[in-house]
Amino acid sequence: MAVRRNADRLMAWNPFSSSEDGAAGLQSLSRGRAALILAAVTLAMFADVLFWPGERILSQAGTDISHQFLHWRQFAVDQLRSGNLPLWNPHLFSGAPFFGGFQSALLYPPNLLFLILPLGKAINAVVALHIFLLGFFLHLWISSRGLHPVACLTAAVLGMFSGPVFLHIHAGHLPNLCTMAWTPLVFLAVDGLAEKRWLPSFFSGSAAVGMQIFAGHPQYVYYTGVAASAYLALRLLRCDARLKAAAGFAALYAGGAALGAVQILSGIEAAAESVRSVGVSYPFAASFSLPPENLITLVAPGFFGDMTTLPYWGRCYLWEMSLFAGVTGLALALFGALRSDRSGRRGVAAMAVFLLILALGAHTPLHRLLYEALPGFDKFRGASKFAFQAFLFACMLAAMGIDRLIRFPESARSLLHGVLPAAALLALAGLFLLLAAPQGMWAKVLAAIAATGEGYLPKEIYQDAVFASSARKFSALGLLFASAVALLAALLLKAALRTRSAVYLIALLACLEVFVFARAARPTFVPDRTGLQSLTAFFSARPGDYRILNPFEPNSALSTRARDIWGYDPGVLLRYARFIAHTQGEDPEKATQYAKIRRYHPWFRLLRCRYVFTKIPEGFRIQELPDVLPRLLLVQDWRPAKDMAEAFSVMNSSDFDPARTVVLEERPDPEPDPAAVGGAVDLLDSSTDHVTISARLAGASILLLTDSYSRGWRVRDLARGAQGAYRILPADYALMAIPLSAGEHRLRVEYAPPAFRIGAWISLAAILIFLAISGTRLLRRRHREKETSP
């Protein structure tokens, strides 16, 4: 009997079988085969950068991998290999949280690849792995609906290589891709809860949420939660166990939060001190909303430029404003939404539309309402990221469309009646732009884009008549190419009315279309190792505990082991960002991570800034600044300041000498003795997260540490010194000070945020509970199998 069942399953794998029952019977085999097929497709896309020699890294030079994650991962690898889990990053912003910054992703399991592979190969492997995982998890979700395996595989490929996913490779958005990959499992868990598969859905959903938290991009975690909540609300309309399903959903997210507690609590604590702690202004939150005109990228991905042949001249950045998943894929999704007979079709279509509306962001009134009313929504910008979740539901609709065609090939006639007029309309629009558009029309279009303030090309390009002409022709060719693809799809639909197997060619066309699009949009770069080696050699020849200012490659300090007063990351501490904004003549109340340091300020002495790098045609000009303060300094004089404005006012006064006076926000205890003379302080050892200090004082004094202040720092008395308790106070608004009494002190100043310790225990307990429950279930299953076996 077992042989007969397996034979029946193998027969069902005939791709030209249109039996619905056969497709449903494939589920036990389809996961393994789907994984192999999707792995093969992934290797076809990435084999060259995975296996060929050399260090070509996925993404465009000058984007986030080259500017940020190349250095972040190098720093993390160096520290982990030395046995240190770095909670603090001493190399940027005069010090900032590292583990709590989320994007470090230190505990994300797939990042173990960085400990095994060379850095560049590890980046490529992580990108390829998560493109595969996204496709495989999407296949699991879609196949749970009982759709034909060919439909599920096609939809998975559409998701893997669509614009809302794949173009993030161009931008170097490593944490984005890692976090996005787990989203389909969350939606699968929502379906399971609505269908009373309680425990499996809880486990898989909690694991997916936990992995998202560790993967490093909290905005996608939050947006996925919003999308999943809306999806659950829809599913509950047709669920007869609504209370249990809602409770299960809450438990699912609680379980995921428990698994990721060490990361999420550390992140919340770090964020509470960062520039995002006060929320972002509505204009900032409204930025990077999906422009309505970018709906044209549904059929013509390069209508506003493709970043390769022609620079992108549309609003914002194409990698978050592209909706392309193929002309064929769009047609199949619309067909699935309108003609599929599968249950849940309307709910899936409603979710796709709702999430696309959210992606439009500030272009709809809903965005402002959510900004004002929904907790956490005001912490993020870039509502266009909702396009990703929308496209997962669109992929489900495309699968429903293919499934309908496979089971009822005669239904191709109705799709044909929609595709042919669309092909003609696209052709007419393309020909009009190419041959009949009024003179100067496209120059006006470019001027309108530039006038929004959301275009990121230089102004002279928007005003260049030659560029306008090239852009018009490129847009026209994009429409004509879309028309040609639609016409080819129409021919295959026509053939499907006569030959059943032509339906599978339509699925193949959909996959090939997005594969070619993705391959053309997959840049690589070779990191500038020579430049890094030169910087490393420069700093090695000039040892010392000083900082630099390299505004062109600030995060390179992580690779060269220098220390920079600025950086490139949203995790900059709010106090420090305000300090820097004030030095540059900007309003400190509006400080963000995007401060542009254009001028030297005397306060840079406090930050130990010795070298400033300026870019010149030959490379860099390096200016040495005199009279920088040391890392540790004993100060006898202090002045009070109740808030930032008063602190900055005192520090700007002509008689303020940072080497002699410190500004404090509360009275120090003990209070320094101005008459005391003598005293010494020494740095005994240090790491990313601590410094060990020895001090010998004739009288009470204040120890100034010229590192960024954070509430996570604490003092441990290593020798039961002259005073019972030690406190770290904000000094000069952004730095640290420790009041010391007369006598000898041996202190360990360490970054040990309470949230990390609490979160670590919660995560450990959650993992043990999950393992215990899983082990118990496995033992019970084996016991039942033994009882039922002959």
Buried (B, 14 or more C-beta within 10 A) or exposed (E): EEEEEEEEBEEBBEBEBBBBEBBBBBBEBBBEEBBEBBBEBBBEBBEBBBEEEEBBBBBBBEBBBBBBBBBBBBBBBBBBEEEEBBBBBBBBBBBBBBBBBBBBBBBBEBBEBBEEBEBBBBBBBBBBBBBBBBBBBBBBBBBBBBBBBBBBBBBBBBBBBBBBBBBBBBBBBBBBBBBBBBBBBBBBBBBBBBBEBBEEBBBBBBBBBBBBBBBBBBBBBBBBBBBBEBBBBBBBEEBEBBEEBBEBBEBBBBBBBBBBBBBBBBBBBBBBBBBBEEBBBBEBBBBBBBBEBBEBBBBBBBBBBBBBEBBBBBBBBBBBBBBBBBBBBBBBBBBBBBBBEBEBBEBBBBBBBBBBBBBBBBBBEBBBEBBEEEEEBBBBBBBBBBBBBBBBBBBBBBBBBBBBBBBEBEBBEBBBEBBBEBBBEBBBBBBEBBEEBEEEEBBEBBBEBBEEEBBEBEEEBBEBEEBBEBBBBBBBBBBBBBBBBBBBBBBBBBBBBEEBEBBBBBBBBBBBBBBEBBEEBBBBBEBBEEBBEEBBEBBEEEEEBBBBBBBEBBBBBBBBBBBBBBBBBBBBBBBBBBBBBBBBEBEBEEBBBEBEBEEEBEBBBBBBBBBBBEEEEEEBEEEEBEEBBBBBBBBBEBBEBEEBEBBBEBBEEEEBEBEEBBBBBEEBEBEBBEEBEEBEBEBEEBBBBBBBBBBBBBBBBBBBBBBBBBBBBBBEBBEEBBBEEBEBBBBBBBBBBBBBBBBEBBBBBBBBBEBBEBBBEBBEEBEEEBEEEEEEEEEEEEEEEEEEEE
